Amino acid sequence: MVSSEQKMIPVEVAYALPERQYLFDFEVPEGTTVEEAIQQSGILEEVPDLNYEKVGIFYKPVKLDTVLKAGDRVEIYRPLIADPKARRRREAAKNK
């Protein structure tokens, strides 16, 4: 429960699939962590099997226990399908 004196800050939680993007704009109590914001956002109701182990704030990877600041955008990253280094090596070998 949020006390009336507790300051609220605006944050966003974002997740994108190839066919759909999710963006939740809301306020959380100051001191809220990335994981708490994800749980409060409603994304888990929209995408129940969402794996949110890899997250970031504005493209910078962070841990789930990172405390949010006003205006932060939490980004939930999908697992990589292919290793980017291996893909570049294959393409370089193909172009030789």
GICORLIN-V820442 format. One record per residue. N is the residue number from 1. RES is the residue in one small letter. D_CENTER is the distance of its C-alpha to the mean C-alpha in Angstrom with 1 decimal. Layout:
N/RES/D_CENTER  N/RES/D_CENTER
This chain:
1/m/24.1  2/v/23.6  3/s/26.8  4/s/28.2  5/e/28.1  6/q/24.4  7/k/22.6  8/m/19.7  9/i/17.0  10/p/15.1  11/v/11.2  12/e/8.9  13/v/5.9  14/a/5.6  15/y/6.2  16/a/9.4  17/l/12.4  18/p/15.6  19/e/17.3  20/r/14.9  21/q/12.0  22/y/10.4  23/l/10.0  24/f/10.7  25/d/12.6  26/f/14.2  27/e/15.7  28/v/15.3  29/p/18.0  30/e/18.1  31/g/17.2  32/t/14.2  33/t/11.7  34/v/8.0  35/e/9.1  36/e/11.5  37/a/9.5  38/i/7.6  39/q/11.2  40/q/12.7  41/s/10.8  42/g/12.8  43/i/10.2  44/l/12.0  45/e/15.2  46/e/14.4  47/v/13.1  48/p/14.9  49/d/14.6  50/l/10.8  51/n/10.2  52/y/7.1  53/e/9.0  54/k/7.4  55/v/4.4  56/g/5.4  57/i/6.9  58/f/8.9  59/y/9.2  60/k/10.1  61/p/9.1  62/v/9.2  63/k/10.3  64/l/9.4  65/d/12.5  66/t/11.8  67/v/13.3  68/l/11.9  69/k/14.3  70/a/15.4  71/g/13.7  72/d/10.3  73/r/7.4  74/v/4.0  75/e/2.4  76/i/2.6  77/y/6.0  78/r/9.3  79/p/12.2  80/l/14.7  81/i/17.9  82/a/20.2  83/d/20.5  84/p/20.5  85/k/23.4  86/a/25.4  87/r/25.0  88/r/26.2  89/r/29.1  90/r/30.2  91/e/30.2  92/a/32.1  93/a/34.6  94/k/35.0  95/n/35.9  96/k/38.5
